[in-house]
Amino acid sequence: MSEPFSAEAAAAPESRLRAFRNLWRLSHDATLAGGGRAVAKAYEGDYEFGVSDAVDRAYRSFAFLTPEYEDIGKTFWRNMDRVMQLGWLPMELCFWTGLLVQCHCVARQALGLRVIDYSKDGSPEFLSLAGQAWNKLQPSAQEPDDPYKMIWMIGNAQLKAVLEDEIKRLREGGEKYQTAGIEAILAAMITAAYAAFEALASDLWVAALNKHGALAHNYVDKNRDKSLTLSDIRGHGFDLSNRMGTVLVQTRRVAFQSFYDVRIAYEQAFRDTLGDVFADVAAIAEAEKVRHLIAHRSGLVDDKFKREMVASANYKDVEVGQQIPFTGPLAAQHIDACSRMGTALFNAVDAWVAQA
């Protein structure tokens, strides 16, 4: 028989991970015995969800040499942070839910009940005992171990245990459940990260051309077939000062529908003055293709994606009709590509405008 639960024993840092695992197994087995919901076949590898936020965060250190671009930069900052927070959510939920279950088990045993006996839950005595356990068990900033590191470690271990257990059971067939949720979160993180980059690229280009007519002149000079008509100019009161970027976008003389569009728009407006921002675009181009496949094919490989990924170390072996794998390391690669490209582009434009 296992040792009795106690808040004092469980509060020891070295025992928390073991205690959480045992408590999760106990409550999980009880759920199955009571007719828990069936789950389904899924990716049979390690999702490594905990590394999905292993992303460069240099966007947090923008210099903002051009004050009027600060809002654009901070919007990108907030959007990327939101992506990171989405990656933390499952592990936080696992950690805090596990802690709450542990406190409830301590309180039930103190009342002389089995840990899965819910008959006294909600009583004043139970709530008092559970509260006392909570105060002793929750991590504190004063502890020698980093509380956030502890939350990540325990939450990630719990999440991994849940997914591994499901994968074993899914080999018998059925529909996805927990694994489908994790894949959905990873897919959402990738699409949100690319959307953040795309919005930054578009807004920054417009703002730069609005302020510097020379950039608009460069772009129009390279796209004489896209010249504005009298009707376009009239629609803006015959005054295009400080709004050329806006007008070109609104009249669809420029588009940011793909990374290729973004690159061409910047290269034509800034010519060769942005340094090596677009020197290596393989990672962001792959992130864009994955985002497109998620949005338009729900992640199912088609002939176009198969052809485009023939040289990709990540996707060269996927088959048409197969769903691409959604794992923490792959998501981190694509999110990191969006973060790095967005950061490099903002810094280059910010520096160019500051020196113009």
N, C-alpha and C positions, 0 to 999 in steps of 0.2 A: 504494500500500500504506500502511496506517495505521502510525503510529509505534509502536515496541515498548512494551509495558506495563512500568511500573516503579513500585515503591512510592513513590519520591521524587516522581515526576511526579504520580501520582494523589493524593498526600497534600495537594496544594495545594487550598485550599477552592474556588477558582474553577473547578477542573477536575473536581471530584467528580461534580457532576450530569451533565456531559457524559459522563464515563467510565462512570457507572452506566447511563446510557441505552444507550450503545454495547454494553456487556457484556450487558445484558438482551436487546437485539436479537440479538446473536450467539448466546447460549444458547437463545433462543426459536426462532430459525430452525433451529438444529440439532435441537431437539426436534421441530419439524414435519417436518423431513426424515426423522427416524427413526420417523415414524408417530404423532405426537402426537394426543391425544384430540380428537375433533371437538366443537365447541361450537355454541351455538344463538342464534337470533334474540332480541334483547332491546330494551329501551328504547334509543332511538337518540340521546339527548341526552347532555350532560355530567353525570355523576352528582355531581360536586363533593363527593365523599365527605369530603374534608379539612375541610370546614366543619361537619360533623355535630356537632362538640362546641363550636360557638360558642354557648355557653349561659351564662346568668347563674349565678354560683356564690356568691351571697350566703348560701346555706345554710351555708357554711363559717364564717360570722361570727355565728351565733346567740349571743345574750347569756346564755341560760339563767338567766333571772331566778328561775325556779322549779326548784331543783335536781332534784326528783324527775322532771322531764320531760326531763332531759338524755339519758337512754338513748333515748327516743323520737326526739329531735332528731338524735342521732348516728347512729341507725339510718337515718334518712332521708339524712343526709350520706353515709354509707357506700354506701347503695344508689345514690344519684345519682352518686357517684364511680365506682362500678362501671360504670354506663352510659357515662360518659366514657371509661373505660379500654377498654371494648369498641370505641369509636370509634377509639381510637388503635392498636389491635392490628394491623389490616391494614397500616397505614403503617409501623409498627415492623418487622413481618415483612418487608415489601418492602425497607426500608432495610438491616436486618442480613443478610438473605439476599443482597442485592446486594453488600454489603461482603464477605461470605464468598466469593461467586463471584469477585469482583475479586481477593481474596487468592490464591485457587486459580489464577487465570489468571496472576498475577505469578509464582507458584511454578513453574507448568508451563513458562512461557517461560524462566525462569532455568535450567531443566533441559534447555533446547533442544527443548522439545515445542511442538506447536500448542496453543492455549488450550483446544481441545475434545478434547484427547488425555488420557484418564483413566488411561492405563496405569501411571503411576507414583504415582497417588493412594494415600495410605496408607503410602508408603515413608518411612523416617526422614528422608531428604533433603527430600522433598516437604513433610512436616509441619513441619520446621524452617524452610524458606523461607516457607511459608504463615503460620506463627506470627510470623515477623519482619515480614511485610507487614501482618498484622493489628495488631501493636503500633504500626506507623507510621500506619495509615489510620484506626483508630477515633477518633471525636471525643473530645476531652478538655475537661473543665471549665475548663482553663486557656487554651483557644483564645479569640481575640478574638470570634469568632462564637459565639452561644448554641448549644451542642450540641443542645439539644432543638429549637430552631428549624431547625437543619440536618437533623435526623432527620425532622421534619415536612415540610420542603421537598422533600428528596430522596425520602422514602418516598411522599409524596403524588404527586409527579411520576411515579414508577415505577408506582404503582397506576393512575393516570390513563392511562399509556401502555398498560398491560395491558388495561384496559377499552376504550379506544378501538380497539385492535387487534382485540379480540374483536368489537366492534360492527360493524366493517367486514366481518369474515368471516361474521357471523351473518346478514347480509342475503341470503345464499344459502340460508338455512333450517337447521333442525336444532334441537337442544335447548340451553337455557341452561346455562352452566357457571360461569365466573368472575362474570359479572354476576348470576347467581342467588344466588351466595354473598354478594355485596355487598348485594343487596336484602334477603336474609335477616338480615344484621347490622343494617341500618337499621331493619327491622321489629322486630327484637328490642329495639333500643334504645328505640323508641317505647313498646312494650308494657311494658318494664321500668320506664321512667320513670313511666308512669301508675300502674303497680302500686305503685311507691314512694310516690307521692302518696296513693293510695287507702289504703294501710296507715297512713301518717302520720295522715290525717284520721280514720280509725276509732280508732286507738289513742289519739290525743290527746283525742278526744271522750269516750271511755270513762274515761280518767284524770281529766279535768276533772270529769265528773259523779260519779265515785267520791269525789272530794275535797270537792265543793261541792254539798250537797243542794239548794240554791236552784236550781241549774241543772236538776237532775232534776225539781224541782217545776215549773219553767217548761215543760219538755218534756211532762210528764204532763198538765199543765193544758191544753196545746194538743192533746192526743191522749187524750181521756177514753175513747174507744172501745178504747184499747190498755192500759187499766189492768191491773195485775198481779192474778192470782187467788191465792186462798189456797194452791193447789197450788204456784204459782210461789214464793211466800214460804217455804213449808215446805221446798221443795227447797234452800233456802239457810239452813236452820236457824233460820228466823224472825228472822234478823239481817241487815238490809239496810244497816247502817251501813258507809260507805266502799266500797260495792260496787253502788250503783244503776246506774251506767253499764254495768258488767259484766252485771248481771241483765237490763237492758233489751235488750242485744245478744243474750245467750244465749237469752232467751225470744222473740226476734224481734219485740220491740216497736219496734225501730228497725233499719234496714238501710242499708248503704253500697254498694249494688249499682250505683249510677249517680251521676254528679255531682249530679244533681237531688236524690237522696237525701241526699248529703253537705250540700248547701247548706241544705235544709230542716231537717235535724237540728241544724245549728249555729244557724240563725236562730231556731228555736223554743226552743232551750236558752239561748242567749245574748241573744236578742231583738235589740235594736239597739245592743249594747255592743261590737261588734267592728270598728267603724269602716267603712271602705270596702273591706274584704277581698273582698266579693262584688259590688263596683260594676261591674267589667268582667270578664265570664266567657266572652267569645266565644272566646278562644284556648284555654282549658282545655276548653271544651265541644267544640270541634273536635277537640282531641287525644283526648278520650274516644271520640268517634264513629269516629275513625280506628283507635284501639286496638281497639274493638269489631269493626270490619270485618275487621281482621287476625285477631283471635282466632276469629271465627265464620264468616268468609267467605274467609279466606286472602287478604284484600285485594281480592277481586272485588266490584265495585260492584253493589249490588242497588237495587231501587226505593226502599226506605226511605232509604238513604244518598244517593241522587240527589235526593230531595225535600229532605232536611235540608241539603244542600250547595248549594242553589240560589243562595244569596247569598255563597258562599265564593269568595274570589279564587283559592284554591288548587285547588278541586275542582268548580267550577260547570260545567266543560266535559266532565267525565268521563262516559262512557256506561255504561249498564247492561251488565254482563257483562265490562267492561273492568277490568283490574287498575289500581289507583291507582298513580301513579308513586312510587317510593322514591328520593329524592335526599338529598344531604347538607343542603341548605338547608331542605327540608320537614321532615326529621327534627329538625333543630335548632330549628325553630319549635315543634314539638310538645313536645319535651323541655324547651325553655325555658319553655313554658307550665306544665308540671308543676313545674318548679323554682321558678318565681316564685310560683305559687299555694300550693305547699307551704310556702315560706319565709314568705309573708305570713300564712298561717293560723297557723303555729307562733308567729310573733312576736306576733300579736294575742292569742292564747290565753295565751301565756306572760306577756304584760304584764297581761292582765286578772286572771289568778290572782294575780300578784304584788301587785296593788293591792287585791284583794278582802279 
